[in-house]
């Protein structure tokens, strides 16, 4: 015989209404009571009836997760974090892929198709157009962005300007002066400012040190290893190639390192490389990187959305800035030629 909500209420010593509120994480139930109810429900093997819950609350028990990519490490990690957080309170994730940046002849993302299907949304650094953003706002559901701050919504992100400065200042402190940057295209940002901000951090640190990098030291790349490989090949073809590279992501850095080694250069003997993220493979490759807590950002974004769905309107416009830190490994060292 299936376990009923009355069985959980009796074992936990509370009312069935309290069980319902506790399992939905509503703020009207104390943390201790929520933990007791969830433990009892788990011990008894109680499974919430989604159809009954939806009828009782008028909610879909679903949060939309909008992402431009599924296979790339950053997005896959954040998606896993969001889905795990939602599942813990009985919510489902509805994955919405918006493909490549919404430009040209690619069909635009239409948020209105989610009307009545989701109680909230988590949007992972998707480069949405102004029209698409208007559609998101018209849905009028709690929405949190990961990786970018958008007016009128919640967000979880890192200070990408500070990330760029940290990486570049590390290279400058080692004695490098010819420092290039490989990042996203600053002309193609829409509502995705991360590449532009990391580039700004690089320039700021260089100029603070009295260095003015030539324009051709600012290479563009998508956030992939093949893109980093192609960008590094162009840098190495310069008459005076850089002695160090700040890559806007670890995946870009992997491509940069490959291109350097294919050219017969040692890393870090001939060229130093620093990335951003602390990708799962970064430690294996010995990559120096600026770590950002990707999984934790996904968790917090889901928590913000769930809190507002549960009635905590005080968090409706909350912006969380996650901490980053430099992780020094073996791809950075002082330049072989220390002359200016």
C-alpha positions as CSV (number, residue, x, y, z in Angstrom):
1,X,0.0,0.0,0.0
2,X,1.5,3.4,-1.0
3,X,2.5,5.7,1.8
4,X,0.0,8.7,2.2
5,X,0.6,12.2,3.4
6,X,-1.4,11.3,6.5
7,X,1.1,8.7,7.4
8,X,4.0,11.2,7.2
9,X,2.0,13.7,9.3
10,X,1.3,11.1,12.0
11,X,4.9,9.9,12.2
12,X,6.3,13.5,12.2
13,X,3.7,14.7,14.8
14,X,2.4,17.5,12.6
15,X,-0.7,18.3,10.4
16,X,-1.0,17.2,6.8
17,X,-1.0,20.9,5.8
18,X,2.4,21.3,7.6
19,X,3.8,18.3,5.7
20,X,2.6,19.8,2.4
21,X,4.2,23.2,3.2
22,X,7.4,21.7,4.6
23,X,8.0,19.5,1.5
24,X,7.5,22.6,-0.7
25,X,10.0,24.6,1.4
26,X,7.6,27.4,2.3
27,X,9.0,30.0,4.7
28,X,6.0,29.6,7.0
29,X,7.5,26.3,8.3
30,X,10.6,26.4,10.5
31,X,13.8,24.9,9.3
32,X,13.8,22.2,12.0
33,X,10.3,21.2,11.1
34,X,11.1,21.0,7.4
35,X,14.1,18.8,8.1
36,X,12.0,16.5,10.4
37,X,9.3,16.2,7.8
38,X,11.7,15.5,4.9
39,X,13.5,12.9,7.0
40,X,10.3,11.1,7.9
41,X,9.0,11.3,4.3
42,X,12.3,9.8,3.1
43,X,12.3,7.0,5.8
44,X,8.7,6.1,4.9
45,X,9.3,6.3,1.1
46,X,6.7,8.9,0.6
47,X,6.5,10.3,-2.9
48,X,4.6,13.6,-3.5
49,X,1.8,13.3,-6.0
50,X,2.6,15.9,-8.6
51,X,-0.9,16.1,-10.0
52,X,-2.4,16.6,-6.6
53,X,0.2,19.2,-5.6
54,X,-0.3,21.1,-8.8
55,X,-4.1,21.1,-8.4
56,X,-3.8,22.2,-4.7
57,X,-1.2,25.0,-5.3
58,X,-1.9,26.1,-8.9
59,X,1.9,25.5,-9.6
60,X,3.6,23.4,-12.2
61,X,6.4,22.3,-9.9
62,X,8.7,23.0,-12.8
63,X,11.5,25.5,-13.4
64,X,12.8,26.3,-16.9
65,X,16.5,26.1,-17.4
66,X,17.6,28.1,-20.4
67,X,21.0,27.4,-21.9
68,X,22.9,28.2,-25.1
69,X,24.9,25.0,-24.7
70,X,24.5,21.6,-23.0
71,X,27.8,19.8,-23.7
72,X,30.2,22.6,-22.7
73,X,31.7,22.2,-19.3
74,X,30.5,25.4,-17.7
75,X,26.9,24.9,-18.8
76,X,26.8,21.2,-18.1
77,X,28.1,21.8,-14.6
78,X,25.6,24.6,-13.9
79,X,22.7,22.6,-15.3
80,X,23.5,19.6,-13.0
81,X,23.6,21.9,-10.0
82,X,20.3,23.5,-10.8
83,X,18.6,20.2,-11.5
84,X,19.9,18.7,-8.3
85,X,18.7,21.6,-6.2
86,X,15.2,21.5,-7.8
87,X,14.9,17.7,-7.4
88,X,15.7,18.0,-3.7
89,X,12.4,19.9,-3.1
90,X,10.2,18.0,-5.6
91,X,10.6,20.3,-8.6
92,X,11.5,19.3,-12.2
93,X,13.8,21.1,-14.6
94,X,12.6,21.9,-18.0
95,X,15.7,22.3,-20.2
96,X,15.3,24.9,-22.9
97,X,18.2,25.0,-25.4
98,X,18.5,28.3,-27.3
99,X,21.4,27.1,-29.6
100,X,24.0,29.4,-30.9
101,X,23.8,33.2,-30.2
102,X,20.5,34.5,-31.3
103,X,21.6,36.4,-34.4
104,X,21.2,36.3,-38.2
105,X,18.9,33.6,-39.5
106,X,18.7,31.6,-36.3
107,X,15.1,31.4,-35.0
108,X,14.8,33.5,-31.9
109,X,14.1,32.1,-28.4
110,X,10.4,32.6,-27.7
111,X,9.8,32.8,-23.9
112,X,6.0,32.9,-24.4
113,X,6.0,29.1,-25.2
114,X,6.8,28.6,-21.5
115,X,3.7,30.4,-20.3
116,X,1.8,28.2,-17.9
117,X,4.5,25.5,-18.1
118,X,7.0,26.8,-15.5
119,X,6.9,28.5,-12.1
120,X,10.3,30.2,-12.5
121,X,13.4,30.3,-14.7
122,X,17.2,30.0,-14.4
123,X,19.0,31.4,-17.5
124,X,22.6,30.4,-18.0
125,X,24.5,33.3,-19.6
126,X,22.3,33.0,-22.7
127,X,23.1,35.8,-25.1
128,X,19.4,37.0,-25.5
129,X,18.3,39.9,-27.7
130,X,16.3,42.8,-26.4
131,X,13.1,41.2,-27.8
132,X,13.8,37.9,-26.1
133,X,14.5,39.7,-22.8
134,X,11.2,41.5,-23.1
135,X,9.5,38.1,-23.6
136,X,11.3,36.8,-20.4
137,X,9.9,39.8,-18.4
138,X,6.4,39.3,-19.8
139,X,6.3,35.8,-18.3
140,X,6.3,37.4,-14.9
141,X,7.8,34.4,-13.1
142,X,10.8,34.5,-10.7
143,X,14.0,34.5,-12.9
144,X,17.6,34.2,-12.0
145,X,20.6,34.6,-14.4
146,X,23.9,32.8,-13.9
147,X,26.9,34.7,-15.2
148,X,25.4,38.1,-15.8
149,X,23.3,40.7,-13.9
150,X,20.1,41.8,-15.6
151,X,17.9,44.6,-14.2
152,X,14.6,43.5,-12.7
153,X,15.8,39.9,-12.2
154,X,18.0,37.9,-9.7
155,X,21.5,36.9,-10.6
156,X,24.6,35.0,-9.5
157,X,27.9,35.8,-11.1
158,X,31.5,36.6,-10.5
159,X,33.2,40.0,-11.0
160,X,34.6,39.3,-14.5
161,X,36.6,42.6,-14.6
162,X,38.3,41.5,-11.4
163,X,38.9,38.0,-12.9
164,X,40.7,39.6,-15.8
165,X,42.8,41.8,-13.5
166,X,43.8,38.9,-11.2
167,X,45.0,36.7,-14.1
168,X,46.9,39.5,-15.8
169,X,48.4,40.9,-12.6
170,X,49.8,37.4,-11.9
171,X,51.6,37.4,-15.2
172,X,52.9,40.9,-14.7
173,X,54.2,40.0,-11.2
174,X,56.2,37.1,-12.8
175,X,57.9,39.6,-15.0
176,X,55.9,39.4,-18.3
177,X,55.4,42.5,-20.3
178,X,54.2,41.0,-23.7
179,X,50.9,39.6,-22.5
180,X,48.1,38.8,-24.9
181,X,44.5,38.1,-24.3
182,X,42.3,35.5,-26.0
183,X,38.6,35.9,-25.4
184,X,35.2,36.4,-26.9
185,X,34.3,38.9,-29.6
186,X,33.6,42.3,-28.0
187,X,31.4,43.2,-30.9
188,X,29.0,40.3,-30.3
189,X,27.8,40.5,-26.7
190,X,24.1,41.2,-26.6
191,X,23.2,40.6,-22.9
192,X,26.3,38.4,-22.3
193,X,29.1,40.7,-21.0
194,X,31.5,38.2,-19.6
195,X,34.0,38.3,-22.5
196,X,34.0,42.1,-22.7
197,X,34.5,42.4,-18.9
198,X,37.4,39.9,-18.8
199,X,39.0,41.8,-21.6
200,X,38.5,45.1,-19.7
201,X,40.2,43.6,-16.7
202,X,43.2,42.6,-18.8
203,X,43.5,46.1,-20.3
204,X,43.1,47.7,-16.9
205,X,45.8,45.7,-15.3
206,X,48.2,46.3,-18.2
207,X,47.7,50.0,-18.2
208,X,47.9,50.2,-14.4
209,X,51.4,48.6,-14.8
210,X,52.3,51.2,-17.5
211,X,52.0,48.7,-20.4
212,X,50.0,49.4,-23.5
213,X,49.4,46.1,-25.4
214,X,49.2,46.5,-29.2
215,X,45.7,45.9,-30.6
216,X,46.7,42.6,-32.2
217,X,47.4,41.2,-28.7
218,X,43.7,41.2,-28.1
219,X,42.7,38.0,-30.0
220,X,39.1,36.7,-30.3
221,X,37.8,33.2,-29.9
222,X,34.7,31.3,-29.0
223,X,34.9,29.6,-25.7
224,X,36.4,26.3,-27.0
225,X,39.8,24.6,-27.2
226,X,39.7,24.7,-31.1
227,X,39.0,28.4,-30.9
228,X,41.9,29.0,-28.6
229,X,44.2,26.9,-30.8
230,X,43.4,29.0,-33.9
231,X,43.8,32.3,-31.9
232,X,47.2,31.2,-30.5
233,X,48.4,30.2,-34.0
234,X,47.7,33.8,-35.1
235,X,49.5,35.2,-32.1
236,X,52.6,33.0,-32.8
237,X,52.7,34.3,-36.3
238,X,53.3,37.9,-35.1
239,X,56.8,39.4,-35.6
240,X,56.9,39.8,-31.8
241,X,54.7,37.1,-30.2
242,X,53.6,37.3,-26.6
243,X,55.5,35.6,-23.8
244,X,52.3,35.1,-21.9
245,X,48.6,34.6,-22.6
246,X,45.5,35.2,-20.5
247,X,42.8,33.0,-21.9
248,X,39.2,33.9,-21.0
249,X,38.4,30.3,-20.1
250,X,40.2,27.1,-19.4
251,X,38.9,25.5,-22.5
252,X,40.4,28.4,-24.6
253,X,43.6,27.9,-22.6
254,X,43.8,24.2,-23.5
255,X,43.8,25.2,-27.2
256,X,46.4,27.9,-26.6
257,X,48.7,25.4,-24.9
258,X,48.3,22.9,-27.7
259,X,49.2,25.5,-30.4
260,X,52.3,26.6,-28.4
261,X,53.5,23.0,-28.0
262,X,52.9,22.2,-31.7
263,X,55.1,25.2,-32.5
264,X,57.9,23.7,-30.4
265,X,57.5,26.0,-27.5
266,X,57.7,25.1,-23.9
267,X,54.8,25.9,-21.5
268,X,55.8,27.8,-19.3
269,X,59.4,27.8,-20.5
270,X,58.7,29.9,-23.6
271,X,55.1,31.1,-23.0
272,X,53.0,31.2,-19.8
273,X,49.3,30.5,-19.9
274,X,46.5,31.3,-17.4
275,X,42.8,30.5,-17.8
276,X,39.5,31.0,-16.0
277,X,37.1,28.4,-14.4
278,X,39.1,25.6,-12.8
279,X,37.7,23.1,-15.3
280,X,37.7,19.4,-14.2
281,X,40.7,18.8,-16.5
282,X,42.7,21.9,-15.4
283,X,44.5,20.2,-12.5
284,X,45.4,17.3,-14.7
285,X,46.9,19.7,-17.3
286,X,48.7,21.7,-14.6
287,X,46.8,24.8,-15.7
288,X,47.1,28.0,-13.7
289,X,43.6,29.4,-13.5
290,X,41.3,31.8,-11.8
291,X,38.8,29.5,-10.1
292,X,35.1,30.4,-10.2
293,X,32.5,28.2,-8.3
294,X,30.4,27.1,-11.2
295,X,28.4,24.4,-9.4
296,X,27.7,26.7,-6.5
297,X,26.5,29.5,-8.8
298,X,23.9,27.1,-10.3
299,X,22.8,26.0,-6.8
300,X,22.3,29.5,-5.5
301,X,20.4,30.6,-8.7
302,X,18.0,27.7,-8.1
303,X,17.7,28.5,-4.4
304,X,16.8,32.1,-5.3
305,X,14.1,31.1,-7.7
306,X,12.6,28.6,-5.3
307,X,12.6,31.1,-2.4
308,X,10.6,33.6,-4.4
309,X,8.2,30.9,-5.7
310,X,7.7,29.9,-2.1
311,X,6.7,33.5,-1.2
312,X,9.9,35.2,-0.1
313,X,9.5,38.4,-2.2
314,X,12.5,40.1,-0.4
315,X,14.8,38.1,-2.6
316,X,13.1,39.0,-5.9
317,X,15.9,41.4,-7.0
318,X,18.9,39.8,-5.2
319,X,22.3,39.8,-6.9
320,X,24.9,37.5,-5.5
321,X,28.6,38.0,-6.3
322,X,30.5,34.7,-6.0
323,X,34.2,34.7,-4.9
324,X,37.0,33.7,-7.2
325,X,40.7,32.9,-6.4
326,X,43.9,32.4,-8.3
327,X,45.1,28.7,-8.5
328,X,48.8,28.6,-9.4
329,X,50.0,25.4,-11.1
330,X,52.7,24.7,-13.7
331,X,51.7,26.7,-16.8
332,X,53.0,30.0,-15.6
333,X,56.6,31.1,-14.7
334,X,58.9,34.1,-15.2
335,X,59.7,34.8,-18.9
336,X,62.9,33.3,-20.2
337,X,63.9,36.8,-21.5
338,X,63.5,39.2,-18.7
339,X,64.5,42.3,-20.7
340,X,61.8,45.0,-21.1
